[in-house]
Amino acid sequence: MERSHRLGIPLLLVSPTPSQEALNLGPLIELPRNVERAGWARLEVIDLRAEDPRAGLFPGRIVAAARAAEQIDSPAAQFIPTLDETTRYLLEQVRPGDVVLVLSAGDADQVSARLFNGLKKRTQPGAESKEIPKDL
């Protein structure tokens, strides 16, 4: 929050249960339920209890479901297996005014810092607007 404040970058906090501290930062915006539900992605629950735990974080059934979602005209999911590839993809897609929300239960929080650094390098004087830094 402090970094975005210092740089004058708008910050959007999203939470199903905002803390009192978050509520004190700015107005609470609530969408009408019909608008909120219209934006919900299709949900598919995949039971992985029978999967071999040695299959890693992305067992075949998860990858297949993500790949199937990519085939939809407007995919709700994108499967990108590594943090570097995720950062490169975002740097190619993000445009001025876009809001990127990164939710992480592991080391994917590194994407935020890598994306921030990549965007910062891209906007430095002398950098081409479509340049994607090699040293993420």
N, C-alpha and C positions, 0 to 999 in steps of 0.2 A: 504494500500500500504506500509506504513511504517513497519507494523508488518511482512509482507512477506519479505521485504528487510532485516530487522534485522535477520530473521531466515534463510535467503538464500533460500526461497521457491519461485519458479517461479510464476508469477502473470499474468493472462490473463484478459485484460479488453475487453469487447465486447459491442459495441454500434453502432446503426444504424447512429447516428450523434455524433461522438466523439467531445468533447470540445477541444479548443486550448490547454488547460492544459494537457489533455490526450494525444494529438498528440505530445506534447513536451517530454513525458515520454519515447517514443520508436517508433519503426517503425510502420507504418500503413500497415497492411497486408490485401489485398483484393483478394478474390478468383475469378476465372472466373465465369461468371453468370451461365453457365451450371453446374458447380461443386456446386455452392451455391444452386441452385434450386433443384439439385438431393438430397440434404440433408434435404429439407423442409418436415416437417410432413404434413400429410393430415389435412386439416382444416375443422372443422365443426362448423358453427355458430348456436348457440342455443339462440333463442329469449326468454328471461325470463320476458318480460314486463307483461305478464299475470299471472306470478307466485305470490303466496302469499309471501309478503316480510318477513313474520314471519317464513318462511321455513328455514331461516338461510343462511349461505354462500354456502352450498352445497345442493341445491334442488335436488329432485329425478332425474330430467332429466340430470343434470350435472354428478351426480354419475353414472347413467346408461351409459352415453357416455364414462366416464373414465374407467369404468369396461369393456366396449366393446373394448376399445383401448388396454387394458391389455391382451386380448385374441389373439391379433395379434402376429405372431412369434417374431417380434422385436417391442415391444410397444413403441410408441412415447410419451405415457403418463402413469403415475402411480398415482393412487389415494391413498393417505395416509392421513387419517383424522386429525391426531394430530401432533403437533411439536415433541413430544417425540418419537412417532412412526417413523416419518420422519427421525429424527436424528439416531435412532437405525438402520433403514434400510440402511441409507447412510454409517454408520460405518461398517455394514456387507459387503457392496458392494465396498467401495472405496479401491483401491490398490495403492501402490507407483507409482507415475507418472501420476495418474488420475488428471483431472481438474474438479472441481465442481463449477458450476455457480449458485448462488442463486439469483433469481429475486423476489422482494417482494413489495407488495403494502400495507402491513400490518405488523403484528408481526412476519411473517415468516423469517424476517431478523435475528431473534434469532437462526435460524438453523445454520447460519454461525459460530457464536460464540460457540454454543454447539458442532458442528462438530469439530471445531478447538480444543476445550478443550478435547473432546473425543479422537481425534487422538494424541494429545500431551500426554495424559495419557497412551494410548496404546503403545507409543514408549519409555516410560520411562524405565530405567533399571529395570529388574525384572518383567516387565509386559509381559504376554503372547501376542503373535502377534495377536490373534483373540479375545482377551478380549474386551468386550464392557462395558464401565463404567456404573455402576448403577446410579451414581449421575451426570446426565447430567446437 
